[in-house]
Amino acid sequence: MTRSPIWKAIADALASDIAGGQYPTGSKLPTEADLSARFGVNRHTVRHALSALAAQGLVVPRRGAGVFVTAPATEYRIGKRVRFNQNIAATGRVPSRQISRLETCPATPPEAGALHLAAGTSVHVVEGLSLADGQPLALFRSVLPAARFPSLLDDLARTPSITAAMASGGLADYTRASTRLTARRADPVQALHLRLAEGAPLLQSVAVNVDGTGVPVEYGTTWFAGDRVTLTIHSDD
């Protein structure tokens, strides 16, 4: 009778623990040393089992921090109106955002071009982390014309919703004019914030949103964790 490799039996046991809720989404698995003791094997065997779980998308290693349980990929709609909170809430998960940068500075040439501004015009730069059920889903950078939204940074200091801050600035609605998707690899800083291994796949979205008259109001770049989202394109939203 052919026996399954020990590493596979360990991977199956841990997968069963994850499915049973012993290790919830976002939680950290025991250390290699602890798992070695639990299963009575060496660390190399445990490492093989964890690699198999990572290949299945059940866990993700984070350098220097450990191995964490991932969530099923979140469906994220890209259409005429893209709203992070609505997209995540529609999947039954709880959206949240952590803003790490609020700053007004001169627009870079690409930013000025995308927003139809003169070179060096003042823009608001908003950067941060988007999460679903507390799990990092994407990093974002939004650039908006400072003259159009003079109180934006103050509004965002009270609420992390860019849509709400734009509404406070007099823009009740806006739509997506263009989206460009590109595959990337996570650099060390991105990997740290997204709890990914360095070099893990990312989906980079570069988008321009416009007001009702077609004037650009936001130039945004989002780096989605590639194994945590499924981007779906809807042309009739």
Solvent accessible surface area in square Angstrom, and as a share of the most:
residue,aa,sasa,rsa
1,M,237,1.06
2,T,131,0.76
3,R,201,0.73
4,S,76,0.49
5,P,66,0.41
6,I,95,0.48
7,W,71,0.25
8,K,87,0.37
9,A,55,0.43
10,I,5,0.02
11,A,2,0.02
12,D,74,0.38
13,A,32,0.25
14,L,0,0.00
15,A,26,0.20
16,S,71,0.46
17,D,24,0.12
18,I,25,0.13
19,A,93,0.72
20,G,70,0.67
21,G,47,0.45
22,Q,111,0.49
23,Y,27,0.10
24,P,78,0.49
25,T,66,0.38
26,G,25,0.24
27,S,32,0.21
28,K,101,0.43
29,L,4,0.02
30,P,43,0.27
31,T,69,0.40
32,E,46,0.21
33,A,44,0.34
34,D,81,0.42
35,L,1,0.00
36,S,15,0.09
37,A,84,0.65
38,R,118,0.43
39,F,55,0.23
40,G,68,0.65
41,V,31,0.18
42,N,96,0.49
43,R,124,0.45
44,H,128,0.57
45,T,25,0.14
46,V,0,0.00
47,R,112,0.41
48,H,78,0.35
49,A,0,0.00
50,L,14,0.07
51,S,65,0.42
52,A,20,0.16
53,L,0,0.00
54,A,36,0.28
55,A,92,0.72
56,Q,111,0.49
57,G,33,0.32
58,L,55,0.27
59,V,4,0.02
60,V,11,0.07
61,P,57,0.36
62,R,58,0.21
63,R,188,0.69
64,G,90,0.87
65,A,31,0.24
66,G,26,0.25
67,V,25,0.15
68,F,28,0.12
69,V,3,0.02
70,T,12,0.07
71,A,10,0.08
72,P,116,0.73
73,A,56,0.43
74,T,4,0.02
75,E,88,0.40
76,Y,14,0.05
77,R,96,0.35
78,I,9,0.04
79,G,11,0.10
80,K,98,0.41
81,R,104,0.38
82,V,16,0.09
83,R,27,0.10
84,F,16,0.07
85,N,73,0.37
86,Q,124,0.55
87,N,15,0.08
88,I,0,0.00
89,A,56,0.43
90,A,84,0.65
91,T,56,0.32
92,G,70,0.67
93,R,33,0.12
94,V,102,0.58
95,P,33,0.20
96,S,50,0.32
97,R,59,0.22
98,Q,102,0.45
99,I,47,0.24
100,S,93,0.60
101,R,72,0.26
102,L,62,0.31
103,E,74,0.33
104,T,64,0.37
105,C,30,0.18
106,P,93,0.58
107,A,8,0.06
108,T,59,0.34
109,P,110,0.69
110,P,85,0.53
111,E,9,0.04
112,A,5,0.04
113,G,49,0.48
114,A,21,0.17
115,L,3,0.02
116,H,140,0.62
117,L,48,0.24
118,A,77,0.60
119,A,92,0.72
120,G,42,0.41
121,T,44,0.25
122,S,55,0.36
123,V,0,0.00
124,H,10,0.04
125,V,0,0.00
126,V,0,0.00
127,E,43,0.19
128,G,4,0.04
129,L,20,0.10
130,S,2,0.01
131,L,8,0.04
132,A,0,0.00
133,D,77,0.40
134,G,44,0.43
135,Q,9,0.04
136,P,1,0.01
137,L,0,0.00
138,A,1,0.01
139,L,25,0.12
140,F,7,0.03
141,R,57,0.21
142,S,8,0.05
143,V,1,0.01
144,L,0,0.00
145,P,10,0.06
146,A,13,0.10
147,A,95,0.73
148,R,89,0.33
149,F,1,0.00
150,P,108,0.68
151,S,47,0.30
152,L,1,0.01
153,L,38,0.19
154,D,90,0.47
155,D,9,0.05
156,L,7,0.03
157,A,79,0.61
158,R,179,0.65
159,T,47,0.27
160,P,61,0.39
161,S,24,0.15
162,I,8,0.04
163,T,54,0.31
164,A,43,0.33
165,A,1,0.01
166,M,0,0.00
167,A,52,0.40
168,S,80,0.51
169,G,33,0.31
170,G,69,0.66
171,L,16,0.08
172,A,98,0.76
173,D,60,0.31
174,Y,12,0.05
175,T,25,0.14
176,R,45,0.16
177,A,63,0.49
178,S,58,0.38
179,T,46,0.27
180,R,147,0.54
181,L,76,0.38
182,T,42,0.25
183,A,79,0.61
184,R,112,0.41
185,R,169,0.62
186,A,3,0.02
187,D,65,0.34
188,P,84,0.53
189,V,94,0.54
190,Q,29,0.13
191,A,6,0.05
192,L,98,0.49
193,H,87,0.39
194,L,0,0.00
195,R,70,0.26
196,L,5,0.03
197,A,36,0.28
198,E,81,0.36
199,G,28,0.27
200,A,17,0.13
201,P,72,0.45
202,L,2,0.01
203,L,55,0.27
204,Q,23,0.10
205,S,7,0.05
206,V,13,0.08
207,A,8,0.06
208,V,25,0.14
209,N,11,0.06
210,V,20,0.11
211,D,15,0.08
212,G,83,0.80
213,T,118,0.69
214,G,42,0.41
215,V,75,0.43
216,P,7,0.05
217,V,0,0.00
218,E,15,0.07
219,Y,38,0.15
220,G,14,0.13
221,T,18,0.11
222,T,31,0.18
223,W,50,0.18
224,F,8,0.03
225,A,0,0.00
226,G,23,0.22
227,D,66,0.34
228,R,5,0.02
229,V,9,0.05
230,T,68,0.39
231,L,32,0.16
232,T,32,0.19
233,I,113,0.57
234,H,50,0.22
235,S,114,0.73
236,D,126,0.65
237,D,53,0.27
